[in-house]
């Protein structure tokens, strides 16, 4: 079995793959104040309760955008399974043209693009990731990374409104067809959900104009399924896209 760990700014997502099959995943809140031992207790309990035997796991891979936690997660996977996890970096095999990868491109985006090109090798592909940050990255049919656009994520934007205003409430994000709301919650949903749908549509169109060809657009991230109906340009939505990218990279380097 393969264990994949995606360390993000909001959550650490751990998934288990048995061959080509996805088995299950866990989501742990990202907290840089937790010690390595505290994370070990959490990870150990999750794997034990899931019935995953330590001796069944023979590979592990880690993608991290939180450098302070990378070593902690690596150490705990070593401790749990007695294996050395592969750490995603620009120096390992991804199936992408290495010289085209921007120096500051995050390892999660690298995995997103690796899997996107693997699935659609004959197309220019964009991956829209609705995470803590909204990222739109693209790769062409020659496996060259075209670049990335970054904006605040939907929840990040809502939290900024909630934290910086006296009268606006915390709002559950869900689809609306009203731009002009009649109360605070409806108004925020209209502004955020329809506004971000327009933002994504606009960035897709600008990218296509920039590269001179039509994109196949994939979406992932926590709110991708919620907002998908507002963005007709999304050709596919897969909440496991980044984790599948991690599995692909692990296989390419096994």
Number of C-alpha atoms within 10 A of each C-alpha: 20 23 24 26 28 26 25 18 16 15 16 21 19 20 22 22 19 13 10 11 9 16 15 12 18 15 15 15 12 17 15 13 9 11 11 16 12 11 18 18 11 12 19 16 11 17 16 12 9 13 8 15 12 16 10 11 18 14 20 24 23 26 27 22 16 17 11 12 22 17 15 19 22 20 18 19 24 14 14 16 18 15 15 15 23 19 20 22 17 18 8 14 18 26 17 22 13 15 10 13 17 14 8 7 16 18 21 23 23 25 27 29 28 25 25 27 27 17 11 13 16 12 18 24 25 29 27 26 27 23 21 19 18 20 22 23 24 28 27 22 14 13 24 19 25 17 16 18 12 12 16 16 19 21 20 15 15 22 14 13 17 15 13 10 9 8 10 15 15 15 16 11 19 13 16 17 12 14 16 12 15 9 8 14 16 19 17 23 23 21 18 23 23 20 15 20 18 14 15 20 16 12 13 23 14 12 21 15 11 9 12 9 12 15 22 18 20 22 26 21 20 17 18 21 15 12 20 18 12 17 16 10 18 22 12 14 18 14 16 17 21 28 28 22 24 33 27 20 22 24 14 12 11 9
